[in-house]
């Protein structure tokens, strides 16, 4: 597997990347606002999904090398111009790749923020919109911020051209080409919103966090710097891992378990004393290696846990949403899922994990079967109960402290 440094300029251009030598082109100076890896240096990978119509722009984000893609999608309008769904960090590299589309297909006309709670998406919208001063900015309803609920203009959104998405999608200026449905759940201290957007001509559904699919192999954006993959492919602090395809895949699959379950049943955490004793044996002790600290211990059944999570690539709802968020409004969620399932889409582009899910409306709706009482009669593939235990315990603790409210009864 070739490293980024050994790839030719032509190969990089074919993959939708700028063959840059200047690290400033990857710079994101406002990383401290949401201090997630890779902090102030972000690569961007553009991929054409539907020829001359839809493109995805992948970057990375995460904690402790537990990193997954964060994705922006751009759709060409039939009348000329572009619609942007869920902007990512507008680095010089990213904007260059967008402007290549602008030169061919027309200006960015619309920018959509399809969530109210996803700070990792919200933080990029203002800076991105400033790079395209003619674009109209539309946001999901009931935007909020923490610890102070500030106006969007104070958060960098352009005041004169930012507006809330109309509840009725037929009133949006792009209604001839797109339908959308808004899920808006009142959580008391804020809201969870998700705007699913259907591009009619390409039969493509765009979602933010509600649905995802986990690929067997690490997404291409993670392959540009494989260190996080190899970091998590290790079984202990002193193991040296060879950079090969199998180890990259092993690291990715463990990252997926970590990212979605926080603490899957196949993971053990070493004691503080053992962690420091192991660190002394580490061959490298630097800031990059977290000074040799590696508290993770994977049981032999971790691969079975990943296979159950992936479910042969079927779309599913992330565990934290299944347990903490969506059960707060089961009727509302299922009505929204029914609305989306009435659209005739053949593929889904989410903002995280797999960049393209080949799925139909029935498969989308099936992903929400966990909210129904009659789950046994469905063809869904529920997540393993033992892997949900940590998040369930987290929910119980939040309810006990009055931070969260108990889940509503299933329908």
C-alpha positions in Angstrom: 0.0 0.0 0.0 1.7 3.2 -1.1 2.1 6.1 1.2 0.9 9.6 0.3 4.5 10.7 -0.2 5.1 8.2 -3.0 2.0 9.1 -5.0 2.4 11.1 -8.1 0.8 14.4 -8.8 -1.5 12.9 -11.4 -2.7 10.2 -9.0 -3.6 12.9 -6.4 -5.5 15.0 -9.0 -7.5 11.9 -10.1 -8.5 11.3 -6.5 -9.8 14.9 -6.1 -6.8 16.1 -4.0 -4.5 19.1 -4.5 -0.9 18.0 -4.9 0.3 20.5 -2.3 3.7 21.0 -0.7 2.6 24.0 1.4 1.2 22.8 4.7 -0.6 26.1 5.1 -3.1 24.9 2.5 -4.3 22.3 5.0 -4.4 24.8 7.9 -7.5 25.3 10.0 -6.7 28.1 12.4 -9.9 28.0 14.4 -9.4 24.3 15.5 -9.5 25.3 19.2 -13.2 26.2 18.9 -13.9 22.4 18.7 -10.5 20.8 19.6 -10.8 17.5 17.7 -8.0 15.6 15.8 -6.4 16.5 13.4 -6.6 19.9 15.0 -5.1 22.7 12.9 -4.1 20.6 9.9 -6.9 19.1 7.8 -6.6 17.3 4.5 -9.6 17.2 2.2 -10.5 14.4 -0.2 -13.0 15.0 -3.0 -14.9 12.2 -4.6 -17.4 12.2 -7.5 -20.5 10.2 -6.5 -22.8 10.9 -9.5 -21.1 12.0 -12.6 -21.1 15.8 -13.0 -23.8 16.0 -10.3 -22.8 15.0 -6.7 -19.4 15.2 -5.0 -18.4 14.4 -1.4 -15.6 16.2 0.5 -14.1 14.2 3.3 -12.0 15.4 6.2 -11.3 13.8 9.6 -12.2 14.3 13.2 -12.0 12.4 16.4 -10.3 12.0 19.8 -7.3 9.9 20.8 -6.7 8.7 17.3 -10.3 7.4 17.2 -11.0 9.2 14.0 -13.8 8.9 11.4 -14.7 10.9 8.3 -16.7 14.1 8.5 -18.3 14.8 5.2 -19.7 17.7 3.1 -21.8 16.9 0.0 -22.2 19.2 -3.0 -25.0 18.8 -5.5 -25.1 20.5 -8.9 -28.4 22.4 -9.6 -30.1 21.7 -12.9 -30.4 25.5 -13.5 -26.7 26.0 -12.8 -24.9 26.5 -9.5 -24.3 24.4 -6.5 -26.0 23.4 -3.2 -23.7 22.6 -0.2 -24.9 20.2 2.5 -23.1 20.3 5.9 -19.9 22.3 5.2 -16.5 21.1 6.4 -13.5 23.2 7.4 -12.9 25.7 4.5 -9.1 25.2 4.3 -7.3 26.6 1.3 -7.2 23.1 -0.1 -10.9 22.5 0.4 -11.9 25.8 -1.2 -9.7 25.2 -4.1 -11.4 21.9 -4.7 -14.9 23.6 -4.4 -13.8 26.4 -6.8 -12.9 23.8 -9.4 -16.6 22.8 -9.4 -17.7 26.4 -9.4 -15.6 27.1 -12.5 -17.3 24.3 -14.3 -20.9 24.3 -12.9 -21.6 27.7 -11.4 -21.5 29.5 -8.1 -22.4 28.1 -4.7 -26.0 29.3 -4.4 -27.2 27.5 -1.2 -25.5 26.3 2.0 -27.4 24.0 4.3 -26.7 23.4 8.0 -28.9 20.2 8.5 -28.5 20.0 12.3 -29.0 22.1 15.4 -26.9 20.0 17.9 -24.0 18.9 15.8 -21.3 21.4 16.8 -18.8 19.6 14.7 -20.9 20.6 11.7 -22.1 24.0 12.9 -18.6 25.4 13.6 -17.7 25.4 9.9 -20.8 27.1 8.4 -19.9 30.7 9.1 -16.3 30.5 7.9 -17.4 28.5 4.8 -20.2 31.0 4.0 -17.8 33.9 4.1 -15.8 32.3 1.3 -19.0 32.4 -0.9 -20.6 35.7 -0.2 -23.4 35.3 -2.7 -24.7 32.1 -1.2 -27.9 31.9 0.8 -27.5 30.0 4.1 -30.3 27.8 5.4 -30.2 26.3 8.9 -32.2 23.6 10.7 -34.7 25.1 13.3 -34.1 25.7 16.9 -30.4 26.4 16.7 -28.7 26.6 20.1 -25.3 26.9 21.7 -23.6 26.0 25.0 -22.9 27.3 27.6 -24.6 30.4 26.4 -27.4 30.5 23.8 -26.0 33.1 21.4 -27.5 34.5 18.2 -26.2 32.8 15.0 -24.6 36.1 14.0 -22.4 36.0 17.1 -21.3 32.5 16.0 -20.1 33.8 12.7 -23.1 33.2 10.5 -23.8 36.0 7.9 -26.8 37.8 9.4 -28.3 39.2 6.3 -28.3 35.9 4.3 -29.0 33.3 7.0 -32.5 32.0 7.5 -34.2 29.0 9.0 -35.4 26.3 6.6 -39.2 26.6 6.0 -41.1 23.8 7.6 -42.8 23.2 4.3 -40.1 22.1 1.8 -42.2 23.4 -1.1 -41.4 26.9 0.1 -37.6 26.6 -0.3 -36.0 28.2 -3.4 -34.6 24.8 -4.4 -37.9 22.9 -4.0 -38.1 21.8 -7.7 -35.1 19.7 -7.3 -35.1 18.7 -3.6 -37.5 17.5 -1.0 -36.6 17.6 2.7 -38.0 16.5 6.0 -37.1 18.0 9.4 -36.8 15.9 12.5 -36.8 18.3 15.5 -36.7 16.8 19.0 -37.0 19.0 22.1 -34.4 17.7 24.6 -35.2 20.4 27.2 -31.8 22.0 27.3 -31.6 22.2 23.6 -32.8 20.3 20.5 -31.7 17.5 18.2 -32.5 18.3 14.6 -31.8 16.4 11.4 -32.7 17.5 8.0 -32.9 14.7 5.4 -32.7 16.0 1.9 -33.8 14.1 -1.2 -32.3 15.0 -4.6 -35.0 13.8 -7.0 -33.0 13.6 -10.2 -30.2 11.4 -8.9 -32.5 9.5 -6.4 -30.0 10.3 -3.6 -30.8 10.8 0.1 -28.5 13.1 2.1 -28.5 12.7 5.9 -26.3 13.9 8.7 -26.1 11.7 11.8 -29.3 9.6 11.7 -28.1 6.8 9.5 -24.7 5.3 8.8 -23.0 2.2 7.5 -19.6 0.9 8.5 -17.2 -0.3 5.7 -14.9 -3.3 6.2 -11.8 -1.3 5.1 -10.7 2.1 6.3 -12.1 5.0 4.3 -9.7 6.6 1.8 -9.3 9.8 3.8 -7.8 7.7 6.7 -5.3 6.1 4.4 -3.5 9.4 3.8 -1.8 9.2 7.2 -2.2 5.6 8.5 -0.7 6.3 12.0 -4.0 6.3 13.8 -5.0 3.0 12.1 -1.7 1.4 13.2 -2.0 2.9 16.7 -5.2 1.0 17.3 -4.1 -2.1 15.5 -1.7 -2.8 18.4 -2.5 -5.2 21.2 -0.2 -3.6 23.8 2.0 -0.5 24.3 5.2 -2.1 23.3 4.1 -3.8 20.1 5.5 -2.5 16.8 3.0 -2.8 14.0 4.0 -3.2 10.3 2.2 -0.9 7.9 0.2 -3.2 5.7 -3.3 -3.6 4.5 -4.3 -6.1 7.1 -3.2 -4.0 10.0 -4.8 -0.9 8.6 -8.1 -2.8 8.4 -7.7 -4.2 11.9 -7.1 -0.7 13.3 -10.1 0.7 11.4 -12.4 -1.9 12.7 -11.4 -1.4 16.3 -11.7 2.4 15.8 -15.3 1.8 14.5 -16.2 -0.2 17.7 -14.6 2.5 19.9 -16.2 5.4 18.1 -19.8 4.0 18.1 -19.9 2.2 21.4 -17.3 4.2 23.4 -16.6 1.1 25.4 -17.7 -2.1 23.6 -17.9 -5.4 25.5 -14.8 -6.7 23.8 -12.7 -3.9 25.2 -11.0 -3.9 28.6 -9.3 -0.8 30.1 -6.1 -1.4 32.1 -5.6 0.1 35.5 -3.7 3.3 35.8 -0.7 1.5 37.4 -0.6 -1.1 34.7 -0.9 1.5 32.0 2.2 3.4 33.3 4.1 0.2 33.7 3.3 -0.8 30.1 4.3 2.7 28.9 7.8 2.2 30.2 8.2 -0.8 27.8 7.0 1.2 24.8 9.7 1.6 22.1 8.6 5.2 21.5 7.6 7.7 24.1 6.7 11.0 22.5 3.7 13.3 22.3 2.7 11.6 19.0 2.6 8.2 20.8 0.9 9.7 24.0 4.2 8.9 25.7 3.6 5.2 25.4 0.3 5.3 27.2 -2.0 2.6 25.8 -4.7 1.4 28.2 -6.7 -0.7 25.7 -7.0 -4.5 25.9 -9.0 -6.2 23.2 -10.6 -9.6 23.8 -10.3 -12.3 21.2 -14.0 -11.8 20.2 -13.5 -8.2 19.1 -13.8 -9.2 15.4 -17.1 -10.8 16.0 -18.3 -7.7 17.7 -17.3 -5.6 14.6 -19.0 -8.0 12.2 -22.2 -7.7 14.3 -21.9 -3.9 14.3 -21.4 -3.8 10.5 -24.2 -6.2 9.8 -22.9 -6.8 6.2 -23.0 -3.1 5.5 -26.7 -2.5 6.3 -27.7 1.1 7.3 -28.3 1.5 11.0 -28.8 4.2 13.7 -25.7 5.0 15.8 -26.0 3.6 19.4 -25.9 6.9 21.2 -28.9 8.1 19.1 -30.7 4.7 19.7 -30.4 5.1 23.5 -30.0 8.7 24.4 -31.8 10.8 21.8 -34.4 9.2 19.6 -36.3 7.4 22.3 -37.2 10.8 23.7 -39.8 11.2 20.8 -40.6 7.8 19.3 -43.7 8.8 17.5 -42.1 11.9 16.0 -39.1 9.9 14.9 -41.1 7.2 13.2 -43.3 9.7 11.5 -40.2 11.4 10.1 -38.8 8.0 9.0 -42.1 7.2 7.3 -42.0 10.5 5.4 -38.4 9.9 4.3 -39.2 6.3 3.3 -41.9 7.6 0.9 -39.2 9.1 -1.3 -37.9 7.0 -4.2 -34.2 7.0 -3.4 -31.6 4.3 -4.3 -28.6 5.5 -2.3 -27.8 7.4 0.9 -24.9 9.8 1.6 -24.4 10.3 5.4 -21.9 12.7 7.0 -19.8 10.0 8.7 -18.4 6.6 8.0 -19.2 5.1 4.6 -19.5 7.8 1.9 -22.2 5.9 -0.1 -24.8 3.4 1.1 -26.7 1.5 -1.6 -30.0 1.3 0.2 -33.7 1.8 -0.6 -36.5 3.3 1.4 -37.5 0.0 3.0 -34.0 -0.5 4.3 -33.9 3.0 5.6 -37.2 2.6 7.5 -36.0 -0.8 8.8 -33.1 0.9 10.6 -35.6 2.5 13.0 -37.4 -0.8 13.9 -35.6 -0.7 17.3 -38.1 1.9 18.3 -41.1 -0.4 17.8 -42.4 -3.0 20.2 -42.8 -5.7 17.6 -39.1 -5.9 16.8 -39.1 -9.7 16.7 -41.3 -9.7 13.6 -39.1 -7.4 11.6 -36.1 -8.3 9.5 -33.8 -5.8 11.3 -30.4 -6.7 12.6 -30.3 -5.1 16.0 -27.0 -4.3 17.7 -25.7 -6.6 20.3 -27.1 -5.9 23.7 -23.8 -6.5 25.5 -22.1 -3.8 23.4 -24.9 -1.2 24.2 -24.4 -1.7 28.0 -21.9 1.2 28.5 -24.2 3.7 26.8 -27.2 2.3 28.7 -25.4 2.8 32.0 -24.4 6.3 30.9 -28.1 7.1 30.1 -29.1 5.7 33.6 -26.6 8.0 35.2 -27.8 11.1 33.3 -31.4 10.3 34.2 -30.5 9.8 37.8 -28.8 13.2 37.9 -31.7 14.9 36.2 -29.6 15.8 33.1 -31.7 13.5 30.8 -35.3 12.3 30.9 -36.4 8.7 30.8 -37.1 7.2 27.3 -40.7 7.2 26.1 -42.4 3.9 25.6 -41.9 2.2 22.3 -44.7 2.2 19.8 
